[in-house]
């Protein structure tokens, strides 16, 4: 049993501050088990009672799991003294709950970025032994060939390590430009760009389409909370259950 003040319960999701939650309650927009409650200090157990805001159920959620469509020009960090960060796209209340990026995308790379304040899950998703698949759409300034795809499948030798076997599916190729889907199980610094550079080609655009079981489905600069099935799928990809135990 987890008894909580009503205003605290409404602020748990990170979508609103405690004071914003209190205003909603005083305005009569919150009900508990069908009865309107206008006292922010009213105590209830969200697991046992139906707490509704404007008719929609509110859950007691201490952890937040967020998909963001990162645009170009912002850095994947909680703070930076020189550049704008992805945190600008999240509400203040969520930032206050220390929701942070899981890994990084380069400043000029776009696409799916996972953010959470679930440190156990974040650590496991980034652990080298977990090998969570990531998928990217890449554009390069020259011709990609089947030889390049074969090299990806073997594992590209870079200066400081040999990349794990990866997938390169060429969608189009010409002397001037090629497009391909890249799937890999690592996420080292500039890894996709370095693997392509090994062939004497430069990446001109890089866009992440998927992270583990998550598929990007929102416009640039927008975010959304993950649903329960997506969260469970992330835990499965990390080899954990929701209690944090390793599978």
MODA-V516869 format. One line per field, one symbol per residue. ss: DSSP state (H for helix, E for strand, L for the rest). burial: I if it has 16 or more other ideal C-beta (glycine too) atoms within 10 Angstrom, else O. Layout:
ss: ???
burial: ???
//
This chain:
ss: LLEEEHHHHHHLLLLLLHHHHHHHHHLLLEEELLEELLLLLLEEELLLLLEEELLEELLLLLLLEEEEEELLLLELLLLLLLLLEHHHHLLHHHHHLLLEELLLLLLLLEEEEEEELLHHHHHHHHLLLLLLLEEEEEEELLLLLHHHHHHHHHLLELLLLELLLLEEEEEEELLLLEEEEEEELLLLLLHHHHHHHLLLLLEEEEEEEEELLEELLLLLLLEEELLHHHHHHHHHHLLELLLLLEL
burial: OOOIIIIOIIIIIIIIIOOIIIOIIOOOIIIIOOOOIOOIOIOIOIOOOOIIIOOOOIOOOOIIIIIIIIOOOIIIOOOOOOOOIIIOIIIOIIIOIOIIIIOIIIOOIIIIIIIIIIOOIIOIIOOOOOOIOIIIIIIIOIOIOOOIOOIIOOOIOOOOOOIOOIOIOOOOIOOOOIIIOIOIOOIOOOIIIIIIOIIOIOIOOIIIIIIIIIOIOOOOOOIOOIOOOIIOOIIOIIIIOOOOOOO
//
